[in-house]
Amino acid sequence: MSQTKREQVISHLRFLRQELREMHLSIKEDDLFPEPSELRGIMAQLEALLELVQGNTRIQSNSEVA
């Protein structure tokens, strides 16, 4: 994985971990569930991360075949 892709993945993961921690605390301490729009935002971030990782994996697997 190139350094730029690695940095992008790390950045995405840090953001997602922070968001999920905040959601967990609000559920645990205040019994407040996140808004649907917050959940959709997290899902969009997870999908973007998956596409970033899968795109790089496809390139690696194609080069391994050659």
Protein Blocks (a to p, Z undefined) as FASTA:
>chain_A
ZZklmmmmmmmmmmmmmmmmmmmmmmmmnopacdfklmmmmmmmmmmmmmmmmmmmmmmm
mmmmZZ
